[in-house]
Amino acid sequence: MKKFYQNLLNSINGLKEAFKEHSFIFELIGGLILLPYLFISNIDNQFKFILISVYFVLLAFELLNTSIEKLCNKITTILSNYLSK
């Protein structure tokens, strides 16, 4: 149970870091526009499911990208144009 609690705290800390990233916030705002539109629109349910799935995969990859950037910034102190902050 202690391990589960520690994992929960780590996940919450990761989400706090993600909410500091502007690109993640913009993607969440885009989702707030996309999801109601999908429920209102007259689109096939399979296509709605595909769009929602792709949206959540996009959010997952943004979290992965953010974590890799944070890790690379901790590993090296040399400034690089390839690593954004």
C-alpha positions in Angstrom: 0.0 0.0 0.0 2.9 2.3 0.7 4.3 1.8 -2.8 0.9 2.6 -4.3 0.7 5.8 -2.3 4.3 6.8 -3.4 3.4 6.1 -7.0 0.2 8.3 -6.7 2.3 11.1 -5.3 4.8 10.8 -8.1 2.0 10.9 -10.7 0.5 14.0 -9.1 3.9 15.7 -9.1 4.3 14.8 -12.8 0.9 16.3 -13.6 1.9 19.5 -11.7 5.0 19.7 -13.9 2.9 19.2 -17.0 0.6 22.0 -16.2 3.6 24.3 -16.2 4.2 23.6 -19.9 2.4 26.0 -22.2 2.0 23.4 -25.0 0.3 21.0 -22.7 -2.1 23.7 -21.5 -2.9 24.7 -25.2 -3.6 21.0 -26.0 -6.0 20.7 -23.0 -7.8 23.9 -24.2 -8.0 22.4 -27.7 -9.5 19.3 -26.1 -12.1 21.4 -24.3 -13.2 22.7 -27.7 -12.9 19.3 -29.5 -14.8 17.0 -27.1 -18.1 19.0 -26.9 -17.9 19.5 -30.7 -17.7 15.8 -31.3 -20.7 15.1 -29.1 -22.8 17.8 -30.8 -21.8 17.0 -34.4 -23.4 14.4 -36.6 -20.3 12.2 -37.2 -20.1 8.5 -37.2 -19.4 7.0 -33.8 -16.3 5.1 -35.0 -14.8 8.3 -36.3 -15.5 10.1 -33.0 -13.8 7.2 -31.1 -10.8 7.5 -33.4 -10.5 11.3 -32.9 -10.9 11.0 -29.1 -8.2 8.2 -29.0 -5.8 10.2 -31.1 -6.4 13.2 -28.8 -5.5 11.2 -25.7 -2.4 9.7 -27.5 -1.4 13.3 -28.3 -1.6 14.2 -24.6 0.4 11.1 -23.6 3.2 11.9 -26.1 3.2 15.5 -24.8 3.8 14.3 -21.3 6.5 11.9 -22.5 8.2 14.8 -24.4 8.0 17.0 -21.4 9.6 14.4 -19.2 12.4 13.7 -21.7 13.1 17.5 -21.9 13.2 17.8 -18.1 15.6 14.8 -17.9 17.9 16.1 -20.6 18.0 19.5 -18.9 19.1 17.8 -15.6 21.8 15.7 -17.3 23.6 18.4 -19.1 24.4 22.0 -18.2 25.4 22.9 -21.8 22.7 25.0 -23.5 21.5 23.5 -26.8 19.1 24.7 -29.5 17.8 21.1 -29.7 16.5 21.0 -26.1 13.7 23.5 -25.3 12.9 24.5 -21.7 
